[in-house]
Amino acid sequence: MDAKKAEKISKALADPNRLTILKEIKKSKQCLYCVDLNDKINLAQPSIAHPSEIITGKRTGYLG
């Protein structure tokens, strides 16, 4: 793994909200829309959407 990729992964895992999002994705074992996460965790939709973009590296509206 190169340094740039390691930095990106470290940044994604540094935020507690991002870790919560990842835990919910792991629990579901399927693709989730941001609205699905909004129902499961106590965060506003923008607080889910932006970290999701960082985690996935893309703006899709769903995770998985």
PDB file of N, CA, C and O in Angstrom, chain B, residues numbered from 101:
ATOM      1  N   MET B 101       0.855  -1.172   0.000  1.00  0.00           N
ATOM      2  CA  MET B 101       0.000   0.000   0.000  1.00  0.00           C
ATOM      3  C   MET B 101       0.901   1.234   0.000  1.00  0.00           C
ATOM      4  O   MET B 101       1.839   1.337   0.791  1.00  0.00           O
ATOM      5  N   ASP B 102       0.600   2.157  -0.893  1.00  0.00           N
ATOM      6  CA  ASP B 102       1.413   3.369  -0.944  1.00  0.00           C
ATOM      7  C   ASP B 102       0.961   4.373   0.119  1.00  0.00           C
ATOM      8  O   ASP B 102      -0.114   4.228   0.700  1.00  0.00           O
ATOM      9  N   ALA B 103       1.767   5.366   0.361  1.00  0.00           N
ATOM     10  CA  ALA B 103       1.517   6.341   1.427  1.00  0.00           C
ATOM     11  C   ALA B 103       0.235   7.131   1.193  1.00  0.00           C
ATOM     12  O   ALA B 103      -0.487   7.426   2.145  1.00  0.00           O
ATOM     13  N   LYS B 104      -0.057   7.473  -0.046  1.00  0.00           N
ATOM     14  CA  LYS B 104      -1.259   8.258  -0.350  1.00  0.00           C
ATOM     15  C   LYS B 104      -2.535   7.469  -0.023  1.00  0.00           C
ATOM     16  O   LYS B 104      -3.492   8.018   0.524  1.00  0.00           O
ATOM     17  N   LYS B 105      -2.535   6.196  -0.362  1.00  0.00           N
ATOM     18  CA  LYS B 105      -3.693   5.347  -0.064  1.00  0.00           C
ATOM     19  C   LYS B 105      -3.849   5.166   1.448  1.00  0.00           C
ATOM     20  O   LYS B 105      -4.964   5.215   1.969  1.00  0.00           O
ATOM     21  N   ALA B 106      -2.734   4.958   2.150  1.00  0.00           N
ATOM     22  CA  ALA B 106      -2.769   4.816   3.602  1.00  0.00           C
ATOM     23  C   ALA B 106      -3.286   6.092   4.267  1.00  0.00           C
ATOM     24  O   ALA B 106      -4.026   6.029   5.248  1.00  0.00           O
ATOM     25  N   GLU B 107      -2.896   7.242   3.734  1.00  0.00           N
ATOM     26  CA  GLU B 107      -3.368   8.511   4.269  1.00  0.00           C
ATOM     27  C   GLU B 107      -4.879   8.656   4.081  1.00  0.00           C
ATOM     28  O   GLU B 107      -5.581   9.106   4.986  1.00  0.00           O
ATOM     29  N   LYS B 108      -5.368   8.279   2.921  1.00  0.00           N
ATOM     30  CA  LYS B 108      -6.799   8.366   2.629  1.00  0.00           C
ATOM     31  C   LYS B 108      -7.609   7.462   3.565  1.00  0.00           C
ATOM     32  O   LYS B 108      -8.645   7.873   4.087  1.00  0.00           O
ATOM     33  N   ILE B 109      -7.139   6.243   3.771  1.00  0.00           N
ATOM     34  CA  ILE B 109      -7.818   5.313   4.672  1.00  0.00           C
ATOM     35  C   ILE B 109      -7.782   5.820   6.103  1.00  0.00           C
ATOM     36  O   ILE B 109      -8.786   5.748   6.812  1.00  0.00           O
ATOM     37  N   SER B 110      -6.641   6.329   6.534  1.00  0.00           N
ATOM     38  CA  SER B 110      -6.514   6.869   7.888  1.00  0.00           C
ATOM     39  C   SER B 110      -7.466   8.030   8.112  1.00  0.00           C
ATOM     40  O   SER B 110      -8.087   8.135   9.169  1.00  0.00           O
ATOM     41  N   LYS B 111      -7.579   8.897   7.124  1.00  0.00           N
ATOM     42  CA  LYS B 111      -8.488  10.043   7.222  1.00  0.00           C
ATOM     43  C   LYS B 111      -9.936   9.569   7.335  1.00  0.00           C
ATOM     44  O   LYS B 111     -10.706  10.096   8.137  1.00  0.00           O
ATOM     45  N   ALA B 112     -10.295   8.585   6.539  1.00  0.00           N
ATOM     46  CA  ALA B 112     -11.659   8.067   6.574  1.00  0.00           C
ATOM     47  C   ALA B 112     -11.999   7.453   7.930  1.00  0.00           C
ATOM     48  O   ALA B 112     -13.135   7.559   8.391  1.00  0.00           O
ATOM     49  N   LEU B 113     -11.035   6.821   8.560  1.00  0.00           N
ATOM     50  CA  LEU B 113     -11.277   6.150   9.846  1.00  0.00           C
ATOM     51  C   LEU B 113     -11.067   7.059  11.053  1.00  0.00           C
ATOM     52  O   LEU B 113     -11.337   6.644  12.180  1.00  0.00           O
ATOM     53  N   ALA B 114     -10.596   8.281  10.847  1.00  0.00           N
ATOM     54  CA  ALA B 114     -10.280   9.178  11.961  1.00  0.00           C
ATOM     55  C   ALA B 114     -11.514   9.816  12.590  1.00  0.00           C
ATOM     56  O   ALA B 114     -11.445  10.313  13.714  1.00  0.00           O
ATOM     57  N   ASP B 115     -12.626   9.809  11.891  1.00  0.00           N
ATOM     58  CA  ASP B 115     -13.827  10.482  12.373  1.00  0.00           C
ATOM     59  C   ASP B 115     -14.795   9.479  13.003  1.00  0.00           C
ATOM     60  O   ASP B 115     -15.104   8.459  12.387  1.00  0.00           O
ATOM     61  N   PRO B 116     -15.281   9.749  14.222  1.00  0.00           N
ATOM     62  CA  PRO B 116     -16.207   8.816  14.884  1.00  0.00           C
ATOM     63  C   PRO B 116     -17.492   8.575  14.085  1.00  0.00           C
ATOM     64  O   PRO B 116     -18.018   7.462  14.093  1.00  0.00           O
ATOM     65  N   ASN B 117     -18.003   9.597  13.396  1.00  0.00           N
ATOM     66  CA  ASN B 117     -19.218   9.414  12.595  1.00  0.00           C
ATOM     67  C   ASN B 117     -18.967   8.442  11.449  1.00  0.00           C
ATOM     68  O   ASN B 117     -19.828   7.623  11.128  1.00  0.00           O
ATOM     69  N   ARG B 118     -17.807   8.529  10.838  1.00  0.00           N
ATOM     70  CA  ARG B 118     -17.476   7.615   9.744  1.00  0.00           C
ATOM     71  C   ARG B 118     -17.376   6.178  10.251  1.00  0.00           C
ATOM     72  O   ARG B 118     -17.797   5.243   9.570  1.00  0.00           O
ATOM     73  N   LEU B 119     -16.821   6.010  11.443  1.00  0.00           N
ATOM     74  CA  LEU B 119     -16.737   4.667  12.020  1.00  0.00           C
ATOM     75  C   LEU B 119     -18.127   4.109  12.310  1.00  0.00           C
ATOM     76  O   LEU B 119     -18.382   2.923  12.099  1.00  0.00           O
ATOM     77  N   THR B 120     -19.024   4.968  12.793  1.00  0.00           N
ATOM     78  CA  THR B 120     -20.402   4.545  13.047  1.00  0.00           C
ATOM     79  C   THR B 120     -21.077   4.126  11.747  1.00  0.00           C
ATOM     80  O   THR B 120     -21.777   3.114  11.703  1.00  0.00           O
ATOM     81  N   ILE B 121     -20.866   4.900  10.695  1.00  0.00           N
ATOM     82  CA  ILE B 121     -21.427   4.566   9.380  1.00  0.00           C
ATOM     83  C   ILE B 121     -20.897   3.214   8.903  1.00  0.00           C
ATOM     84  O   ILE B 121     -21.666   2.378   8.430  1.00  0.00           O
ATOM     85  N   LEU B 122     -19.592   3.000   9.025  1.00  0.00           N
ATOM     86  CA  LEU B 122     -19.001   1.722   8.610  1.00  0.00           C
ATOM     87  C   LEU B 122     -19.563   0.548   9.408  1.00  0.00           C
ATOM     88  O   LEU B 122     -19.808  -0.521   8.849  1.00  0.00           O
ATOM     89  N   LYS B 123     -19.769   0.739  10.704  1.00  0.00           N
ATOM     90  CA  LYS B 123     -20.339  -0.323  11.537  1.00  0.00           C
ATOM     91  C   LYS B 123     -21.743  -0.688  11.079  1.00  0.00           C
ATOM     92  O   LYS B 123     -22.098  -1.866  11.039  1.00  0.00           O
ATOM     93  N   GLU B 124     -22.547   0.320  10.733  1.00  0.00           N
ATOM     94  CA  GLU B 124     -23.908   0.057  10.259  1.00  0.00           C
ATOM     95  C   GLU B 124     -23.904  -0.665   8.916  1.00  0.00           C
ATOM     96  O   GLU B 124     -24.727  -1.550   8.682  1.00  0.00           O
ATOM     97  N   ILE B 125     -22.987  -0.293   8.043  1.00  0.00           N
ATOM     98  CA  ILE B 125     -22.881  -0.975   6.752  1.00  0.00           C
ATOM     99  C   ILE B 125     -22.507  -2.443   6.971  1.00  0.00           C
ATOM    100  O   ILE B 125     -23.062  -3.337   6.332  1.00  0.00           O
ATOM    101  N   LYS B 126     -21.569  -2.675   7.874  1.00  0.00           N
ATOM    102  CA  LYS B 126     -21.148  -4.049   8.155  1.00  0.00           C
ATOM    103  C   LYS B 126     -22.306  -4.870   8.724  1.00  0.00           C
ATOM    104  O   LYS B 126     -22.479  -6.036   8.370  1.00  0.00           O
ATOM    105  N   LYS B 127     -23.094  -4.259   9.605  1.00  0.00           N
ATOM    106  CA  LYS B 127     -24.240  -4.958  10.195  1.00  0.00           C
ATOM    107  C   LYS B 127     -25.270  -5.343   9.139  1.00  0.00           C
ATOM    108  O   LYS B 127     -25.842  -6.433   9.193  1.00  0.00           O
ATOM    109  N   SER B 128     -25.505  -4.457   8.188  1.00  0.00           N
ATOM    110  CA  SER B 128     -26.571  -4.690   7.212  1.00  0.00           C
ATOM    111  C   SER B 128     -26.197  -5.728   6.165  1.00  0.00           C
ATOM    112  O   SER B 128     -27.069  -6.436   5.663  1.00  0.00           O
ATOM    113  N   LYS B 129     -24.917  -5.830   5.827  1.00  0.00           N
ATOM    114  CA  LYS B 129     -24.410  -6.772   4.829  1.00  0.00           C
ATOM    115  C   LYS B 129     -25.077  -6.592   3.461  1.00  0.00           C
ATOM    116  O   LYS B 129     -25.176  -7.539   2.681  1.00  0.00           O
ATOM    117  N   GLN B 130     -25.527  -5.380   3.182  1.00  0.00           N
ATOM    118  CA  GLN B 130     -26.104  -5.059   1.879  1.00  0.00           C
ATOM    119  C   GLN B 130     -25.927  -3.564   1.624  1.00  0.00           C
ATOM    120  O   GLN B 130     -25.499  -2.826   2.512  1.00  0.00           O
ATOM    121  N   CYS B 131     -26.247  -3.131   0.441  1.00  0.00           N
ATOM    122  CA  CYS B 131     -26.154  -1.707   0.125  1.00  0.00           C
ATOM    123  C   CYS B 131     -27.171  -0.925   0.942  1.00  0.00           C
ATOM    124  O   CYS B 131     -28.288  -1.385   1.178  1.00  0.00           O
ATOM    125  N   LEU B 132     -26.770   0.252   1.363  1.00  0.00           N
ATOM    126  CA  LEU B 132     -27.658   1.133   2.104  1.00  0.00           C
ATOM    127  C   LEU B 132     -27.706   2.488   1.434  1.00  0.00           C
ATOM    128  O   LEU B 132     -26.696   2.976   0.927  1.00  0.00           O
ATOM    129  N   TYR B 133     -28.869   3.090   1.433  1.00  0.00           N
ATOM    130  CA  TYR B 133     -28.983   4.484   1.019  1.00  0.00           C
ATOM    131  C   TYR B 133     -28.742   5.348   2.244  1.00  0.00           C
ATOM    132  O   TYR B 133     -28.922   4.902   3.377  1.00  0.00           O
ATOM    133  N   CYS B 134     -28.334   6.581   2.009  1.00  0.00           N
ATOM    134  CA  CYS B 134     -28.076   7.483   3.133  1.00  0.00           C
ATOM    135  C   CYS B 134     -29.302   7.614   4.034  1.00  0.00           C
ATOM    136  O   CYS B 134     -29.169   7.712   5.253  1.00  0.00           O
ATOM    137  N   VAL B 135     -30.482   7.616   3.445  1.00  0.00           N
ATOM    138  CA  VAL B 135     -31.706   7.721   4.243  1.00  0.00           C
ATOM    139  C   VAL B 135     -31.868   6.512   5.170  1.00  0.00           C
ATOM    140  O   VAL B 135     -32.410   6.646   6.267  1.00  0.00           O
ATOM    141  N   ASP B 136     -31.405   5.334   4.740  1.00  0.00           N
ATOM    142  CA  ASP B 136     -31.445   4.153   5.600  1.00  0.00           C
ATOM    143  C   ASP B 136     -30.568   4.354   6.831  1.00  0.00           C
ATOM    144  O   ASP B 136     -30.950   3.995   7.944  1.00  0.00           O
ATOM    145  N   LEU B 137     -29.395   4.930   6.616  1.00  0.00           N
ATOM    146  CA  LEU B 137     -28.497   5.204   7.750  1.00  0.00           C
ATOM    147  C   LEU B 137     -29.087   6.272   8.659  1.00  0.00           C
ATOM    148  O   LEU B 137     -28.930   6.216   9.879  1.00  0.00           O
ATOM    149  N   ASN B 138     -29.758   7.231   8.066  1.00  0.00           N
ATOM    150  CA  ASN B 138     -30.388   8.297   8.839  1.00  0.00           C
ATOM    151  C   ASN B 138     -31.404   7.711   9.816  1.00  0.00           C
ATOM    152  O   ASN B 138     -31.556   8.216  10.928  1.00  0.00           O
ATOM    153  N   ASP B 139     -32.100   6.648   9.407  1.00  0.00           N
ATOM    154  CA  ASP B 139     -33.076   5.985  10.277  1.00  0.00           C
ATOM    155  C   ASP B 139     -32.400   5.193  11.392  1.00  0.00           C
ATOM    156  O   ASP B 139     -32.999   4.974  12.445  1.00  0.00           O
ATOM    157  N   LYS B 140     -31.164   4.763  11.171  1.00  0.00           N
ATOM    158  CA  LYS B 140     -30.481   3.897  12.132  1.00  0.00           C
ATOM    159  C   LYS B 140     -29.592   4.643  13.125  1.00  0.00           C
ATOM    160  O   LYS B 140     -29.431   4.204  14.264  1.00  0.00           O
ATOM    161  N   ILE B 141     -29.018   5.760  12.703  1.00  0.00           N
ATOM    162  CA  ILE B 141     -28.119   6.498  13.587  1.00  0.00           C
ATOM    163  C   ILE B 141     -28.595   7.939  13.723  1.00  0.00           C
ATOM    164  O   ILE B 141     -29.267   8.462  12.835  1.00  0.00           O
ATOM    165  N   ASN B 142     -28.255   8.560  14.802  1.00  0.00           N
ATOM    166  CA  ASN B 142     -28.745   9.895  15.122  1.00  0.00           C
ATOM    167  C   ASN B 142     -27.852  10.972  14.511  1.00  0.00           C
ATOM    168  O   ASN B 142     -27.162  11.701  15.224  1.00  0.00           O
ATOM    169  N   LEU B 143     -27.875  11.059  13.189  1.00  0.00           N
ATOM    170  CA  LEU B 143     -27.131  12.086  12.472  1.00  0.00           C
ATOM    171  C   LEU B 143     -28.021  12.674  11.388  1.00  0.00           C
ATOM    172  O   LEU B 143     -28.856  11.975  10.814  1.00  0.00           O
ATOM    173  N   ALA B 144     -27.841  13.943  11.112  1.00  0.00           N
ATOM    174  CA  ALA B 144     -28.560  14.580  10.019  1.00  0.00           C
ATOM    175  C   ALA B 144     -28.060  14.028   8.690  1.00  0.00           C
ATOM    176  O   ALA B 144     -26.934  13.537   8.605  1.00  0.00           O
ATOM    177  N   GLN B 145     -28.883  14.107   7.660  1.00  0.00           N
ATOM    178  CA  GLN B 145     -28.541  13.554   6.352  1.00  0.00           C
ATOM    179  C   GLN B 145     -27.218  14.098   5.811  1.00  0.00           C
ATOM    180  O   GLN B 145     -26.414  13.312   5.310  1.00  0.00           O
ATOM    181  N   PRO B 146     -26.951  15.427   5.890  1.00  0.00           N
ATOM    182  CA  PRO B 146     -25.652  15.907   5.404  1.00  0.00           C
ATOM    183  C   PRO B 146     -24.470  15.340   6.194  1.00  0.00           C
ATOM    184  O   PRO B 146     -23.376  15.178   5.654  1.00  0.00           O
ATOM    185  N   SER B 147     -24.699  15.040   7.473  1.00  0.00           N
ATOM    186  CA  SER B 147     -23.642  14.464   8.306  1.00  0.00           C
ATOM    187  C   SER B 147     -23.378  13.009   7.958  1.00  0.00           C
ATOM    188  O   SER B 147     -22.371  12.439   8.378  1.00  0.00           O
ATOM    189  N   ILE B 148     -24.275  12.411   7.196  1.00  0.00           N
ATOM    190  CA  ILE B 148     -24.081  11.048   6.697  1.00  0.00           C
ATOM    191  C   ILE B 148     -23.535  11.094   5.275  1.00  0.00           C
ATOM    192  O   ILE B 148     -22.620  10.344   4.934  1.00  0.00           O
ATOM    193  N   ALA B 149     -24.089  11.962   4.455  1.00  0.00           N
ATOM    194  CA  ALA B 149     -23.721  12.002   3.037  1.00  0.00           C
ATOM    195  C   ALA B 149     -22.258  12.373   2.818  1.00  0.00           C
ATOM    196  O   ALA B 149     -21.560  11.713   2.048  1.00  0.00           O
ATOM    197  N   HIS B 150     -21.791  13.419   3.487  1.00  0.00           N
ATOM    198  CA  HIS B 150     -20.405  13.850   3.268  1.00  0.00           C
ATOM    199  C   HIS B 150     -19.387  12.801   3.722  1.00  0.00           C
ATOM    200  O   HIS B 150     -18.480  12.474   2.957  1.00  0.00           O
ATOM    201  N   PRO B 151     -19.504  12.265   4.938  1.00  0.00           N
ATOM    202  CA  PRO B 151     -18.564  11.202   5.318  1.00  0.00           C
ATOM    203  C   PRO B 151     -18.655   9.986   4.410  1.00  0.00           C
ATOM    204  O   PRO B 151     -17.654   9.308   4.178  1.00  0.00           O
ATOM    205  N   SER B 152     -19.839   9.707   3.899  1.00  0.00           N
ATOM    206  CA  SER B 152     -20.003   8.583   2.986  1.00  0.00           C
ATOM    207  C   SER B 152     -19.202   8.788   1.711  1.00  0.00           C
ATOM    208  O   SER B 152     -18.621   7.845   1.175  1.00  0.00           O
ATOM    209  N   GLU B 153     -19.174  10.019   1.233  1.00  0.00           N
ATOM    210  CA  GLU B 153     -18.373  10.341   0.053  1.00  0.00           C
ATOM    211  C   GLU B 153     -16.893  10.124   0.334  1.00  0.00           C
ATOM    212  O   GLU B 153     -16.158   9.635  -0.524  1.00  0.00           O
ATOM    213  N   ILE B 154     -16.458  10.487   1.534  1.00  0.00           N
ATOM    214  CA  ILE B 154     -15.049  10.307   1.899  1.00  0.00           C
ATOM    215  C   ILE B 154     -14.717   8.823   1.999  1.00  0.00           C
ATOM    216  O   ILE B 154     -13.664   8.387   1.534  1.00  0.00           O
ATOM    217  N   ILE B 155     -15.608   8.052   2.601  1.00  0.00           N
ATOM    218  CA  ILE B 155     -15.376   6.615   2.772  1.00  0.00           C
ATOM    219  C   ILE B 155     -15.302   5.912   1.420  1.00  0.00           C
ATOM    220  O   ILE B 155     -14.399   5.111   1.179  1.00  0.00           O
ATOM    221  N   THR B 156     -16.250   6.215   0.544  1.00  0.00           N
ATOM    222  CA  THR B 156     -16.330   5.505  -0.734  1.00  0.00           C
ATOM    223  C   THR B 156     -15.517   6.146  -1.828  1.00  0.00           C
ATOM    224  O   THR B 156     -15.163   5.485  -2.805  1.00  0.00           O
ATOM    225  N   GLY B 157     -15.214   7.422  -1.685  1.00  0.00           N
ATOM    226  CA  GLY B 157     -14.486   8.135  -2.721  1.00  0.00           C
ATOM    227  C   GLY B 157     -15.361   8.560  -3.884  1.00  0.00           C
ATOM    228  O   GLY B 157     -14.855   9.002  -4.915  1.00  0.00           O
ATOM    229  N   LYS B 158     -16.684   8.429  -3.725  1.00  0.00           N
ATOM    230  CA  LYS B 158     -17.591   8.834  -4.785  1.00  0.00           C
ATOM    231  C   LYS B 158     -18.917   9.323  -4.212  1.00  0.00           C
ATOM    232  O   LYS B 158     -19.257   9.056  -3.059  1.00  0.00           O
ATOM    233  N   ARG B 159     -19.633  10.027  -5.030  1.00  0.00           N
ATOM    234  CA  ARG B 159     -20.922  10.592  -4.643  1.00  0.00           C
ATOM    235  C   ARG B 159     -22.028   9.776  -5.320  1.00  0.00           C
ATOM    236  O   ARG B 159     -22.367  10.023  -6.478  1.00  0.00           O
ATOM    237  N   THR B 160     -22.583   8.813  -4.598  1.00  0.00           N
ATOM    238  CA  THR B 160     -23.548   7.917  -5.238  1.00  0.00           C
ATOM    239  C   THR B 160     -24.918   7.950  -4.591  1.00  0.00           C
ATOM    240  O   THR B 160     -25.915   7.703  -5.270  1.00  0.00           O
ATOM    241  N   GLY B 161     -25.006   8.250  -3.290  1.00  0.00           N
ATOM    242  CA  GLY B 161     -26.281   8.192  -2.607  1.00  0.00           C
ATOM    243  C   GLY B 161     -26.531   6.862  -1.933  1.00  0.00           C
ATOM    244  O   GLY B 161     -27.473   6.729  -1.152  1.00  0.00           O
ATOM    245  N   TYR B 162     -25.693   5.867  -2.225  1.00  0.00           N
ATOM    246  CA  TYR B 162     -25.817   4.580  -1.539  1.00  0.00           C
ATOM    247  C   TYR B 162     -24.443   4.050  -1.203  1.00  0.00           C
ATOM    248  O   TYR B 162     -23.435   4.441  -1.792  1.00  0.00           O
ATOM    249  N   LEU B 163     -24.431   3.153  -0.240  1.00  0.00           N
ATOM    250  CA  LEU B 163     -23.171   2.571   0.241  1.00  0.00           C
ATOM    251  C   LEU B 163     -23.270   1.066   0.201  1.00  0.00           C
ATOM    252  O   LEU B 163     -24.328   0.488   0.447  1.00  0.00           O
ATOM    253  N   GLY B 164     -22.199   0.465  -0.099  1.00  0.00           N
ATOM    254  CA  GLY B 164     -22.207  -0.985  -0.048  1.00  0.00           C
ATOM    255  C   GLY B 164     -21.186  -1.593  -0.958  1.00  0.00           C
ATOM    256  O   GLY B 164     -21.071  -2.816  -1.027  1.00  0.00           O
TER     257      GLY B 164
END
